[in-house]
Amino acid sequence: MSQPIYKRVLLKASGEALMGSQGFGIDVTVADRIAGDIAQAREMGVEVGVVVGGGNIFRGVAVASKGGDRVTGDHMGMLGTVINALALATSLRKLNIDTVVLSAISMPEICESFSQRATLYHLSLGRVVIFAGGTGNPFFTTDSAAALRAAEMGAEAIFKGTQVDGIYSADPKKFPDAERFEHLTHSQVLEKGLAVMDVAAVALARENSIPIVVFSIHEKGGFAEILTGGGRKTIVSDN
């Protein structure tokens, strides 16, 4: 097996990725496949943290768009990420991958609470650490949570698993002639307004010199392949 380029990474997977072909909720076969990809990375000796979105269950902005309270809506969205984190942890444990869920919102009956100290401890024991509850604060997306947790755990890269195989100038599903980028700097992503991650997340990654690797979450084995330098992806870095 080829040697990985990175030794410690943060995988950001959207909640929509867990839906599969369903219109809502969690497709267990998809969760199992993503878990299999993470297991491959662990077999290569890569330490993995994971942030999963909650869009397959609830989006806080949906409440605000209908005149409701954004803070309450975001709290509901955070709970959705906990559900997804528990589902992915279950899939990993089926593969005998030691896994822990750390939540930014305290719920000790369900999972452990997040702290940087706990994160580094569990990583040192070879566990996959799944971060739930976003940042624990309203008005921040799980993209921002991913950049924040990546900085806190000392990740060498953020792997953003998306619906497409990299960053394009526009949605390639709507615009077939959209330009695909192989490499961009963090500043270029911000200047071009490319919707790969929100502005706060990209800025935080830039400030901490963390590359962002954008790839398709739907390619089985793609995560491990890109970890060794192969596969189709777009790399966002200032190097």
C-alpha positions as CSV (number, residue, x, y, z in Angstrom):
1,M,0.0,0.0,0.0
2,S,1.3,3.4,-0.9
3,Q,2.4,5.8,1.8
4,P,0.0,8.6,2.7
5,I,1.0,12.2,2.2
6,Y,-0.8,13.3,5.3
7,K,-0.6,11.6,8.8
8,R,-3.5,13.5,10.5
9,V,-6.5,14.8,8.6
10,L,-10.1,16.1,9.2
11,L,-12.7,14.7,6.9
12,K,-15.8,16.9,6.3
13,A,-18.8,15.0,4.9
14,S,-22.1,16.7,4.2
15,G,-25.2,15.4,5.8
16,E,-26.7,15.1,2.3
17,A,-24.0,12.5,1.4
18,L,-25.6,10.2,4.0
19,M,-29.0,10.3,2.3
20,G,-27.8,8.3,-0.7
21,S,-30.7,8.2,-3.2
22,Q,-33.2,8.9,-0.4
23,G,-34.9,12.2,0.0
24,F,-34.3,12.4,3.8
25,G,-32.5,10.7,6.6
26,I,-29.7,8.2,6.6
27,D,-29.0,5.5,4.0
28,V,-27.1,2.9,6.1
29,T,-25.3,1.4,3.1
30,V,-23.9,4.9,2.3
31,A,-22.8,5.3,6.0
32,D,-21.2,1.9,5.8
33,R,-19.3,2.8,2.6
34,I,-18.0,6.0,4.0
35,A,-16.9,4.1,7.1
36,G,-15.1,1.7,4.9
37,D,-13.2,4.5,3.3
38,I,-12.2,5.9,6.7
39,A,-11.1,2.3,7.8
40,Q,-8.8,2.2,4.7
41,A,-7.2,5.5,5.9
42,R,-6.7,4.1,9.4
43,E,-5.1,0.9,7.9
44,M,-2.6,3.3,6.3
45,G,-1.8,4.8,9.7
46,V,-3.6,8.1,9.1
47,E,-5.2,9.7,12.1
48,V,-8.7,10.8,11.2
49,G,-11.2,13.3,12.7
50,V,-14.6,13.7,11.1
51,V,-17.2,16.4,11.0
52,V,-20.6,15.5,9.5
53,G,-23.2,18.1,8.5
54,G,-26.9,17.8,9.3
55,G,-28.6,18.9,6.1
56,N,-30.2,15.5,5.6
57,I,-32.2,16.0,8.8
58,F,-32.6,19.7,9.4
59,R,-31.1,23.0,8.4
60,G,-31.3,25.9,10.9
61,V,-31.7,28.5,8.1
62,A,-34.9,26.8,7.1
63,V,-36.5,28.1,10.3
64,A,-35.1,31.6,9.8
65,S,-36.4,31.8,6.2
66,K,-39.9,31.2,7.5
67,G,-39.7,33.9,10.1
68,G,-38.7,31.7,13.0
69,D,-35.8,32.2,15.4
70,R,-32.4,31.4,13.8
71,V,-30.8,30.5,17.1
72,T,-33.4,27.8,17.8
73,G,-33.2,26.6,14.2
74,D,-29.4,26.3,14.5
75,H,-29.7,24.3,17.7
76,M,-32.1,21.9,15.9
77,G,-29.5,21.6,13.1
78,M,-26.8,20.8,15.7
79,L,-28.9,17.9,17.0
80,G,-29.1,16.6,13.5
81,T,-25.3,16.4,13.3
82,V,-25.3,14.4,16.5
83,I,-27.7,11.9,14.9
84,N,-25.4,11.6,11.9
85,A,-22.3,11.3,14.0
86,L,-23.8,8.4,16.0
87,A,-24.9,6.7,12.7
88,L,-21.4,6.9,11.3
89,A,-19.8,5.8,14.5
90,T,-22.1,2.7,14.4
91,S,-20.9,1.9,10.9
92,L,-17.2,2.3,11.9
93,R,-17.7,0.0,15.0
94,K,-19.2,-2.6,12.7
95,L,-15.8,-2.7,11.1
96,N,-14.1,-2.9,14.5
97,I,-12.7,0.6,14.2
98,D,-12.3,2.2,17.6
99,T,-14.4,5.3,17.4
100,V,-15.5,8.1,19.8
101,V,-18.1,10.8,19.3
102,L,-17.3,14.2,20.9
103,S,-20.1,16.7,21.0
104,A,-19.8,20.5,21.3
105,I,-23.2,20.3,23.1
106,S,-23.0,18.4,26.4
107,M,-25.2,15.3,26.3
108,P,-23.3,12.8,28.5
109,E,-25.9,10.0,28.3
110,I,-25.3,9.8,24.5
111,C,-21.6,10.8,23.9
112,E,-18.6,12.5,25.3
113,S,-18.2,16.3,25.4
114,F,-15.7,18.0,23.1
115,S,-12.4,19.4,24.3
116,Q,-9.1,19.7,22.6
117,R,-7.5,17.6,25.3
118,A,-10.0,14.8,24.9
119,T,-9.5,15.0,21.1
120,L,-5.7,14.6,21.2
121,Y,-6.0,11.8,23.8
122,H,-8.4,9.7,21.7
123,L,-6.3,10.3,18.5
124,S,-3.2,9.2,20.4
125,L,-5.0,5.9,21.1
126,G,-5.7,5.4,17.4
127,R,-9.4,6.2,17.6
128,V,-11.4,7.9,14.9
129,V,-12.8,11.0,16.5
130,I,-16.2,12.2,15.2
131,F,-17.1,15.8,16.1
132,A,-20.8,16.5,16.6
133,G,-22.8,19.6,17.4
134,G,-21.0,21.9,15.0
135,T,-19.1,24.6,16.9
136,G,-21.7,24.6,19.6
137,N,-22.7,28.1,18.6
138,P,-25.5,29.4,16.4
139,F,-24.7,31.3,13.2
140,F,-21.8,29.0,12.3
141,T,-21.9,26.2,9.8
142,T,-20.4,22.8,10.0
143,D,-17.8,24.0,7.5
144,S,-16.7,26.4,10.1
145,A,-16.7,23.6,12.7
146,A,-14.6,21.5,10.4
147,A,-11.9,24.3,10.0
148,L,-12.0,24.9,13.7
149,R,-11.6,21.3,14.7
150,A,-8.9,20.8,12.1
151,A,-6.9,23.6,13.7
152,E,-7.5,22.3,17.2
153,M,-6.5,18.7,16.4
154,G,-3.4,19.8,14.4
155,A,-4.7,18.3,11.1
156,E,-2.4,18.5,8.2
157,A,-5.3,18.9,5.7
158,I,-9.1,19.2,5.6
159,F,-10.7,16.7,3.2
160,K,-14.0,18.1,2.0
161,G,-16.1,15.3,0.6
162,T,-18.6,16.8,-1.9
163,Q,-21.1,15.8,-4.6
164,V,-18.5,16.5,-7.3
165,D,-14.8,15.7,-7.9
166,G,-13.3,19.1,-7.1
167,I,-14.0,22.8,-7.3
168,Y,-15.6,24.2,-10.4
169,S,-16.3,27.8,-11.5
170,A,-20.1,27.0,-11.3
171,D,-22.2,24.0,-10.5
172,P,-21.2,21.4,-13.2
173,K,-24.5,19.7,-13.0
174,K,-26.2,22.9,-14.1
175,F,-23.4,24.3,-16.2
176,P,-21.6,21.5,-18.1
177,D,-19.0,23.9,-19.5
178,A,-18.0,25.1,-16.0
179,E,-14.2,25.3,-15.5
180,R,-12.6,22.8,-13.1
181,F,-9.7,23.8,-11.0
182,E,-6.7,21.6,-10.0
183,H,-5.2,24.0,-7.6
184,L,-6.3,27.3,-5.9
185,T,-5.0,29.4,-3.1
186,H,-7.3,30.1,-0.1
187,S,-7.4,33.8,-1.2
188,Q,-8.4,32.9,-4.8
189,V,-11.3,30.8,-3.4
190,L,-12.5,33.8,-1.4
191,E,-11.9,36.3,-4.2
192,K,-13.7,34.2,-6.8
193,G,-16.6,33.5,-4.3
194,L,-16.4,29.8,-5.0
195,A,-18.9,27.9,-2.9
196,V,-16.7,25.1,-1.6
197,M,-16.8,26.1,2.0
198,D,-18.1,29.2,3.7
199,V,-16.0,32.3,4.0
200,A,-15.2,31.9,7.7
201,A,-14.1,28.3,7.2
202,V,-11.7,29.1,4.3
203,A,-10.3,32.1,6.1
204,L,-9.7,30.0,9.3
205,A,-7.9,27.4,7.2
206,R,-5.8,30.1,5.5
207,E,-4.8,31.6,8.8
208,N,-3.7,28.2,10.1
209,S,-2.0,27.2,6.8
210,I,-4.3,24.1,6.5
211,P,-4.8,22.9,2.9
212,I,-8.3,22.0,1.8
213,V,-8.6,18.9,-0.5
214,V,-12.0,18.8,-2.3
215,F,-13.1,15.4,-3.7
216,S,-16.2,13.3,-4.4
217,I,-17.5,11.6,-1.3
218,H,-19.3,9.1,-3.6
219,E,-16.2,7.4,-5.0
220,K,-15.6,4.2,-3.1
221,G,-11.9,4.1,-2.0
222,G,-11.4,7.7,-3.2
223,F,-10.4,9.0,0.2
224,A,-7.5,6.6,0.6
225,E,-6.5,7.1,-3.0
226,I,-6.2,10.8,-2.6
227,L,-4.4,10.4,0.7
228,T,-1.6,8.8,-1.3
229,G,-1.5,11.5,-4.0
230,G,-3.8,10.0,-6.6
231,G,-7.4,10.5,-7.6
232,R,-9.3,13.5,-8.9
233,K,-9.4,16.4,-6.5
234,T,-8.8,20.1,-6.2
235,I,-6.2,21.3,-3.7
236,V,-6.6,24.6,-2.0
237,S,-3.3,25.7,-0.5
238,D,-0.9,28.6,-0.5
239,N,2.1,26.5,-1.4
